Amino acid sequence: MAHLKRTTVIVASAMVALTACAPAGYNGANSSAAEPVAVAAAEPTATAEPEATATADAPANEPAAPPADVRLTDQLVGKKLPRMGQVVTDQDGWVLYRFDKDSADPPQSNCVDKCAQVWPPALTDGNPQLQGVSDEKVGTVTRQDGTRQITIGGWPVYRYIGDKKPGQWKGQGVGGTWFVVDTNGRKNLTCLPTGTPKAVAPPASGGSDSGGSGYSY
């Protein structure tokens, strides 16, 4: 079990073809080239403030249990995928991503509402199992809705609903801001698209305007 570093932060509020390193089954269309920028992730430095009082339901220093309907990430697995190289997946093999509009120092997620429908945050109860990922790199950040999101190297991490099966990375380079995350929290820039992919639309169940209106990540 991983002993996560707790960080309490209140959250502020596709397709083009990859090059020859594209995952199997990816048939997008090319567009203008996007220039990658490598950014090293910072370690989270903020520390959790102790609870003011202990209650029977949530003792001091213990996070409240997540809602029963919240999908948790129970495991982080560091592995190498053909053509992409080093990635981190969840327990089901879904590749995880980081977002340039977030921050790592202090950790903060800025992907909410429609963004979070397209990029579901990797949520945790605080005890994901780690395989190939250093315990020192793994932490959490508290989202606006009170759920706890996993961070790697301080960066909040997400899945992508545009990936249709485990091991795909169709989210790589989306909007020029989303990138596959490696085991240190850095961007994996090994396999970049030839253009700037656009994110898939939020699910139709998200509301009458969820076909992409107002969503630009």
C-alpha positions in Angstrom: 0.0 0.0 0.0 1.2 3.5 -0.7 1.3 6.0 2.1 0.2 9.2 0.3 1.4 12.6 1.1 -1.9 14.5 1.8 -2.2 18.0 0.3 -5.4 20.0 0.8 -6.0 22.4 -2.1 -9.3 23.9 -3.3 -9.7 23.5 -7.0 -10.1 26.8 -9.0 -12.7 26.0 -11.1 -10.1 14.4 -31.0 -8.8 13.9 -33.3 -5.7 13.9 -35.6 -3.5 11.1 -36.5 -0.4 10.3 -34.6 2.8 9.6 -36.5 4.1 6.1 -37.0 3.9 5.6 -33.3 0.1 5.8 -33.2 -1.7 3.2 -31.1 -3.5 0.5 -33.0 -6.9 1.4 -34.3 -6.2 5.2 -34.4 -7.4 6.7 -37.6 -7.5 10.5 -37.2 -6.7 13.3 -39.7 -3.5 15.3 -39.7 -3.4 19.0 -39.0 -0.7 21.7 -38.4 2.3 20.7 -36.2 2.3 21.4 -32.5 5.5 22.2 -30.8 6.1 20.2 -27.6 7.6 21.7 -24.5 9.2 19.5 -22.0 8.4 20.5 -18.4 9.9 18.7 -15.4 7.3 18.1 -12.6 7.9 19.7 -9.2 7.5 17.8 -6.0 4.5 18.9 -3.9 5.6 21.1 -1.1 2.4 22.0 0.7 1.5 19.9 3.8 -1.9 19.0 5.1 -3.4 21.0 7.8 -4.7 18.9 10.8 -8.5 18.6 11.2 -9.9 21.2 13.6 -11.9 18.5 15.5 -12.4 14.8 15.3 -15.8 13.3 14.6 -17.2 9.8 14.9 -17.5 9.6 11.1 -14.2 11.3 10.1 -11.5 11.1 12.8 -8.7 13.7 12.8 -6.1 13.2 10.1 -8.3 10.6 8.3 -10.0 11.5 5.0 -13.8 11.1 4.7 -14.7 8.0 2.8 -15.5 8.7 -0.9 -19.1 8.4 -2.2 -20.0 4.8 -3.1 -20.6 5.7 -6.7 -17.2 7.3 -7.3 -14.8 5.2 -9.5 -11.5 4.8 -7.6 -8.1 4.2 -9.0 -6.9 1.3 -6.8 -3.5 0.8 -8.5 -0.8 2.7 -10.3 1.3 0.7 -12.7 4.5 2.0 -14.3 5.2 0.2 -17.5 6.6 0.5 -21.0 4.3 0.4 -24.0 5.4 -0.3 -27.6 6.3 3.0 -29.4 5.2 5.2 -26.5 7.7 4.0 -23.9 7.2 4.8 -20.2 3.7 5.4 -19.0 1.5 5.0 -15.9 -1.8 3.1 -16.0 -4.5 2.4 -13.6 -5.5 -1.1 -12.4 -7.4 -1.7 -15.6 -4.6 -0.7 -18.0 -5.9 2.8 -18.9 -3.1 5.3 -19.6 -3.0 8.3 -17.4 -2.4 11.9 -18.4 -1.4 15.3 -17.0 -2.7 18.8 -17.9 -0.5 21.8 -18.5 -3.1 24.1 -17.0 -2.8 22.4 -13.6 0.0 23.1 -11.3 2.4 20.9 -9.3 3.7 23.3 -6.7 1.3 23.5 -5.0 -0.7 20.7 -6.6 -3.9 22.0 -8.1 -6.4 20.6 -10.6 -8.1 23.1 -12.9 -10.0 20.5 -14.9 -13.6 20.5 -13.6 -17.2 20.4 -15.0 -17.1 19.4 -18.7 -13.4 19.0 -18.7 -13.6 16.4 -15.9 -16.3 14.6 -18.0 -13.8 14.2 -20.8 -10.8 13.7 -18.5 -12.0 11.8 -15.5 -9.7 12.4 -12.6 -7.9 9.5 -11.0 -9.6 9.4 -7.6 -8.4 7.5 -4.6 -9.3 6.6 -1.0 -5.7 7.2 -0.1 -4.4 3.7 -0.5 -3.6 2.8 -4.2 -1.2 -0.1 -4.7 2.0 0.9 -6.5 3.8 -1.2 -9.1 6.8 0.5 -10.9 5.9 3.9 -9.4 7.9 5.3 -6.4 5.9 6.0 -3.3 7.8 9.3 -3.0 6.3 10.5 -6.2 2.7 9.8 -5.3 0.4 12.2 -3.4 -3.1 13.5 -3.5 -5.0 16.8 -4.0 -8.5 17.6 -2.7 -10.9 18.6 -5.5 -13.7 21.1 -5.3 -16.2 18.3 -4.7 -14.2 16.9 -1.8 -12.9 13.9 -3.7 -9.2 13.1 -3.5 -7.2 13.0 -6.8 -3.9 11.2 -7.2 -0.9 13.2 -8.1 2.4 12.0 -9.6 5.4 14.3 -9.0 2.8 16.8 -7.8 0.7 16.7 -11.0 -2.9 15.6 -10.8 -3.5 12.7 -13.2 -6.5 11.7 -15.4 -7.9 9.1 -17.8 -9.3 10.1 -21.2 -12.7 9.0 -22.5 -11.4 9.2 -26.1 -9.3 6.1 -25.3 -11.5 3.2 -26.2 -9.4 0.4 -24.8 -6.6 0.0 -22.3 -3.2 0.8 -23.6 -4.3 3.5 -26.1 -3.1 7.1 -25.8 -5.3 9.1 -28.1 -5.2 11.9 -25.5 -1.5 12.5 -26.3 -1.1 16.2 -27.3 -4.8 17.0 -27.2 -5.2 20.8 -27.2 -1.4 21.1 -26.9 -2.0 20.8 -23.1 -2.6 17.1 -22.4 0.2 14.6 -22.3 0.9 11.0 -21.2 2.5 11.1 -17.8 5.6 9.1 -16.8 6.4 7.6 -13.5 8.1 10.8 -12.3 5.2 13.0 -13.2 6.9 14.4 -16.3 5.4 14.6 -19.8 6.2 11.6 -22.0 7.1 13.3 -25.2 8.3 10.2 -27.0 5.3 9.8 -29.3 3.7 13.1 -30.3 1.0 13.8 -32.9 1.8 15.6 -36.1 -0.8 18.2 -35.2 -2.9 19.4 -32.3 -5.7 16.9 -31.6 -9.0 18.2 -30.4 -10.7 16.5 -27.4 -13.8 14.4 -27.9 -17.1 16.0 -26.7 -18.4 15.4 -23.2 -20.8 12.6 -22.9 -24.4 13.3 -24.0 -25.7 12.7 -20.5 -23.8 15.8 -19.4 -26.7 18.0 -20.5 -28.3 19.7 -23.5 -25.2 21.6 -24.4 -22.7 18.8 -23.8 -21.9 18.2 -27.5 -18.8 20.3 -27.1 -20.2 23.8 -26.7 -18.1 25.8 -24.3 -15.5 23.1 -23.9 -12.0 24.0 -25.2 -9.5 21.8 -23.4 
